Amino acid sequence: MSTTILLADDDELIVDILQHQLQKEGFKVLIAFDGEAALELARTHDPDLVLLDVMMPRLQGFEVCREIRRTSAVPILMLTARGDEMDRITGLDMGADDYIVKPFSFRELLARIRANLRRVELSSSGVKIDSDIIQIGGLAIDRKRHTVIHDGAPINLSQREYALLLALLGAQGAVMSRNQLLDQVWGEQWVGDPRTLDVHIRWLREKIEAEPAQPKLVLTVRGVGYRMVTPDELKPLETP
């Protein structure tokens, strides 16, 4: 089955060029020329990745990104002619996974598309999956609805916390270094204080751990980074 990409941009020339090149690479491409149409296609067709222009009529890309993130963890790559740091931060905080500034080469865009699709594939491997549901211990993560249930009760994770949880799950119990987690969750172009990762780990533990001060799910590996236990490791803990 071919991978479906939703391409939303009000520049018809850019859309024609990208649609043609993406189809040559074997992707199925859905087209939207305004934000409302993009949001409707995202809701009705469940694409595998979204290419989303920031400046569009009817509904801007940032708003479309935020609305998609209410129900879906689909990779979102923002396309924009604005390269200001605050614009990048806004897009990432709205839930975007990547950000590329026009003009860009198709080769660079294709590399970023494939990198984001690989992340999704990795984050869905090595854990118990029932359709779009990931089950580990008392956690149930519904990737399609972008929801998390802990011991039968819904919990509210921020986009960063949710992406961090998926990244740790995707490592299949292996240790992820701080740099690996920062690159995967915040993006390779992110610049800031790396201690923000430790803060987000603490917030995540407060929401998913029975005793955050003595975590059983998200473990610290001193001097290296973090890892998440596997379902097999939890079996003895679940036995009465």
N, C-alpha and C positions, 0 to 999 in steps of 0.2 A: 504494500500500500504506500502511495507516495506521500511525502510530507507536505502539509498544507501551510502556506504562509499568507497571512493577511497583510497586504500592503496598503497603507492609508497615507495619501499625500494629495494635495490639491493642485500640484504641478503636473499637468497631463504629460508633458515631455519626459519628465523623470519617471513617471509611472510606466509609460510605454517602454522606455529603455530597460528599466529594472524588471518589468514583467517578462519581457522577451529573454533577458539573460537568466533570470531565475528559472524559467521554464526550460531553457536549454540545459540547466543543471539538474533537471528532473523534478523540480518542485511544482506543486499545484499552487496557483496564485489567485487569491481573492482580492478584489480591488474596491477601494472606497475613496471618494474624493472629498469627503467632509467627515467631521468627527462623529456626528450622529449615525451616519451610515456605517462607519467603522465599528462603533459600539454595537450596533444591531448585528453586523456580520460576526463579530466576536462572540456574541451570545448565542447565535443560531447555528454556527458552523464549527465551533470549538477548534480553532486552528492550532497548529503545533508551535507556531511562533508568530509574533506580531512586529511588523516594521511600521513605526508610528511617527509621522511628521508632527513637530511641535505646533507650528502655526497653520491651523486649518479653519475654514468657516464652520459656523453653527456650533461647534464644540472643539475647543483646543485640545491638542494632544495630551497635555498634562492631565486634563480632566478625564479624557478617555482612558488614560492609563490608570488613574485612580479608580474609576468605575469598574474596569476590567478586574482590578485587583480585589474588589469586594467578593468576587465569586470564582476567580481562577488564578492559578499559579503559572500560567503560560509565560514563556520567556518573551519579554518586551524589549525591543531595541528602538531607541528614540533617534529620529533623523531630524537634524536642524541645521539652519544656517548660522545659528547663534552659538558661539563657543565660549561664552562667559562662564566662569566657575560657578556662579550662583545658579545659572540655568542648568548646569550639569547636576548640581546638588539637588535642585528642585525635582528634576526628573528621577533621580535615584531615590529620593525620599518619597516620591509618589508611588514607587514600586517598580521602576524600570530596572532591567537587568544590565543594560549596556547603553552607550550613548556615542553616536558618531556624527561628526560635524561635516556639513557640506562645504566645498565639494570633496567627495571621497572617491577612491577607486573601487570598482566592483570587486576586485580581488580582496581588498581589505574587508568590504562588507560581507563577502562570502565566507571569509575566515571567521568573522565574528558570529555569523549565523551558525556555522557548523560548531563553533566552540560552545555556544549557548545550548544547542541541541544535544551536544555530548554531555553537558552538565545535567540536563534533564534525564538522560539515559543513565548516567552514573547514580543520580540521586534516587532512581527507582529500582536499583539492583541490590541484591543481597539482603533484602528485608521481606517480611511476609506481606504479600500484596493480594488483595481481593478486589478486582476491578481497579478503581481509582483510590482504594482505601489501603493505607499502610498501617499495620498493627504492630506495635512493639510495647510489651508490658501493658500498662494501663492507658497507653496513648493510642488514639486512632486518628490518623491524619488523612483527611479527604482532599486529595490534590485538586480534584475538579472543582469542588466548592470552596477550596481555600479555607477549610475549617479544621480545627483541632479539638478533639474530645479527650478529657483527662478524667479517668475513673467515672465515666458516664456523664460528666458535666462539660459543657462547652467552655473553652478558654479563649481569650482574646489576645492573639499574638500580633505584634507589629510586623510589617513586611520584612524588616531586617531579622527579627527573631524567627520568623517562619522560614526565611531563606537559610538562616544559620542552622535550624533544625534539620532541614532537608539535606544540607551539605554534610552534616555530621552523620546522618543516616546513610547517605550515599557512600560514605567511606567504608561501610561494612565492618565496623569495629576497629579499623586501623586508626592510628593517631594522625591527626591533621595539625600541621604546624600553624602558628599564628599567621605567617605570611600566606600560606595556602588558603586559610579561611578568609583573610582580608581580600585576597585576589578574587576568590569565588563569590563572596557575598557582597563586598563593597565595590569590586571591579578593579582591574589591574591599573587603571589610571587614577585611582583614588589616592588623595594625599591628605594626611591628617595624623592625629595621635593614635598609634596602634593600640593604646590602652583602651580605646573605645570597644575593642573586641571583648576584653575582659568584663567590661560593664554590661555588654549585651549578653554575655554568657551568664552573668549573675542574674539579670532580669529574666532570662529564659528559665533558669533553674527555679526561680521564685514561682514560676507559673506551672512547671511540669513536675517538679520534684516534691515528694511528700515531706522531706526535710532538706530544704535547700542548703543548709550548712553542712550536711552530710550526704552529698549527692550519690544516687545509685544509678542514674541514667547517663548524665553528662559528666565524664570524669576528667580531672586534670592530670596531665602527664608532665611532671615538673621539668622545666628546662626545654620542653619540646612544644607542647600545645594541648589539644583536647581530643577526646574521642568519645563516641557514644557506644554503650554496650549493645550487643546483638541480642535478638530474641532468645537464642540458645543459652546465653549467659544468664538470662533472667529466669529461666525455668526453675532452678532451685529456689529462687526467691518467691515464686508463685505457688510452690508446693506447700500445703498446710503442714 
